[in-house]
Amino acid sequence: MEINGDARAYPLLIMVWHEIVNDNVGGVPVAVTYCPLCFTNQVFERVINGQEVEFGTSGKLYNSNLVMYDRLTNSYWSQAMGTAITGELTGYELNIIPFDVITWQDWKNLFPDTVVLTTDTGHVRAYGVDPYGDYYTDSRIIFPVDNDDDRMHPKEIILGFDDGEIYKAYKQQDVESSITINDQINNKPILLVSLFQGDTRAFERTIDGKVLEFFFDDNKIFDTETNSEWNYDGIAISGPLEGTELIRLPFNPGFWFEWVAFHPETEVFGES
């Protein structure tokens, strides 16, 4: 992720063993979280009622998903929902911070001066060896979930969006194939763009009340209304809208089975 010019990378080969990193990026206290059972990555602002807090792993699961606890009140939190589910803070929702799930080479090309989480953690772990083996590609779900849905493979990597209790899932491979997708959720026009394998960014595509349509041509992103060129940060770098910046949107990447377990009513992009 990159916040206020501070770029940091957290290798999954470390996260698979520890699942949560409490950090401070660009002056913002964050909890970087990863649940290998669900392939759910999420970054939260770890501030509760104005107070900076740390999070830890509880060892418990909800819908096969990581349950965290805060070290202020020991309330339990669902990583998938970003919400406290038991304890003093039940119902409290954390702010989600946009981030990237991306290969090291692509990230380093984007941010050559990035800081990287070290394997010198003070713990003895077999970093570089994934204890889950082929779990990420087979169809088995080890722990019970509240709802299953065969609209796609349970381990399909999706991007889950929620807006006003309207839920929608997009296949990561569909965004990669299209590069840009113009869509809307709960009447909010959004843009999904993927320039790198495994990674997608999302933005609101409304500027001064006007909805823009985007397309990819000659390795560049343009809007059809003004033909301005945009970069991967959602900033217009040439044309009539030069200097204009789209609002980046957070979302929930992970396996399909996890998303639909929490949101059985979800829409799926491309369904008729």
Secondary structure, 3 states (H helix, E strand, C coil): CEECCEEEECCHHHHHHHCEEEEEECCEEEEEEEECCCCEEEEEECEECCEECCEEEEEEEECCEEEEEECCCCCEEECCCCEEEECCCCCCECCECCCCCCCHHHHHHHCCCCEECCCCCCCCCCCCCCCCHHHHCCCCCCCCCCCCCCCCCCCCEEEEEEECCEEEEEEHHHHHHHCEEEEEECCEEEEEEEEECCEEEEEECEECCEECCEEEECCEEEECCCCCEECCCCEEEECCCCCCECCEECCEEEEHHHHHHHCCCCEECCCC
